[in-house]
Amino acid sequence: MVKDLPRTSRSLPIALLRARERVMGPIRTMLSDAGITEQQWRVLRVLDEEGPQDPTRISEQACLLLPSLTRILQKLEDKALITRRRNPEDKRKQIVEISDAGRTVIEQNLDTSIVAAERIRAHLGAQDYERLLDLLNELDTIDQK
C-alpha cells in the first residue's frame, strides 16, 4: 500500500464518480423513457438556455468532446430535436438551434429533473447544496497545467 495515496473513501475522483451515479440514476430513467441519452439531454438544455450557437460553444457548455458532439448533433437532427444551418457570417461554420420538438422534450421532462434536484437539495439542505455547486464550479477554474 502506498502511504501518500488517500483511501478510496477519501479520493476526490472516486467521490465525484459516486456522487455522479447517485445524481444521474433518476435522470437516466427519465431520459430512457424520453428516448434520448444523457449527452443529448445536455445539448438540448444548453441550446434551450443559451439559444442558437456554434458546435464549439455547445461542446464547451455541454462538457462534450467536439468529435462526440458531431455524432450527437446528427442523432438529434435525425430525431428533429435540433436544426442546423450555415452561419451567414462564415459559411464554413454552422449554427445549431433547438427545435420546437426539442423544447417539448425538455418541457415534458423538466418536472422530473427538478424533482431529482430538489430531492438532493432537501437532503443536503439549501445552504450546503449551493455551497457544493460553488465548490464544484470552483474546480472548473483550476489551471490544467
N, C-alpha and C positions, 0 to 999 in steps of 0.2 A: 504494500500500500504506500502511495506517495504521501508524504507528510503535509505538503502545502496544498494539496488538492482538496477542496471542500467536499463534504459528504454530499451525495446526490440530493438529499433533502434540503440542502442549503446552496445548491447550484442554481445560479440565475437562469441559464439556458433551459435546464430541466423544469424549473418552477414556471417559466414562461410557457413552455410546451404543455405542462399540466393545466395551467390556467386557460390556455387557448382551447384545449379539448373540452374543459368544463363549460366555457362560454359558448363554444360552437356547437355543442350537442343539440340543443333545441333548434338552433338556426339551421343546421344540416337537415333536420327532419322537415322543417318548413320549406327549405329550398328544394328538397327532393320532391315534395308534394307539388311544388310550383314548376318542376321540370327544368330547373337551372342549377348551375354549380355555384360554389362559394365565390369563385373568381368572376363569374358572370354577374352575380349579385353586386359585387364590389364595383364593377364597371358601371352598371346601371345606377347605383347610388351616386357615384361620382358625377356621372352625366346629369342626373336629376338635380343634384346640389349645385354643381358648378356651371352647368349649361354646355353648349357645344364647344368642343375643343379638339386639339390635335392628339394623335395617339401617344406621342412622347409625354405630354402632360398627363394623359389618362394613366399611363403606366406608372408615373411617379405618384399620383394621387391614390391609385388603387393598389400600390405595392406589388406590381407585376413586372416581369421582365418583358421588354418590347417584343421579342420573338413569340413569347407565350400570348401576349396581347393580340398579336396578329391573328392567331387561330381563334381566340376568344371572340374577337370582333366579327370574324367570319360566321361563327356559330350564332351570335346574336343577330347578325344581319339575316341569316337564313331563317331565324325564328321571327323576323320582322320586329325585333325589340329595339333596334337602332337603325339609323340611316347614315350613310356616308356620302360625302360629296367633296369635290375638289375645292381647295382653298382658292378663292378668287384672286388673292394677292400673290400666291405662289402655286402654280398648277402642279408642281411636283408633290405637294403636300395635300392632305385631306383633313376634313373636319368631320367629326363624329358627333351625332346628336341622338338623344334618346327619342324613341317614337312614342306615340300615344299608347301603343300596346305595351311598351316597356314601362311607361308610367303606371299603367294598370297593374302590371306585375308588382310594382312597388306598393301601390295603394292596397292591393289585396293582401299583402303580407306585412305591411307596416305594423299593424296591431300586434302580431305575433312577435315581431322583432322588438317592439317597445316593451312588451310584457317580459321578454327574456332579459332585457337590460334592467328593467325595474326590479326584477327578482334579485339580480346581483346587487343593485343599489340598496335594496332593502336589507339584504344580508350583511353588506359591508357598512351600511349607514351612509347617508348623503355626503358627509364630510370626507370620510375615507375613500368613498367612490371617486369623488372629484380629485382628491389627492393622488389616488392611484393613476387616474388618467393624466394628471400633471406630470407625475414621475415617469410614466411610460413615454409621454411626449418629449420629456427632457432627454430620454435615452436617444431619441431620434436626432438630437443636436450634437451628439458625440462625434468628434472628428475620427474618421475611419483610418487614419494613418497609423 
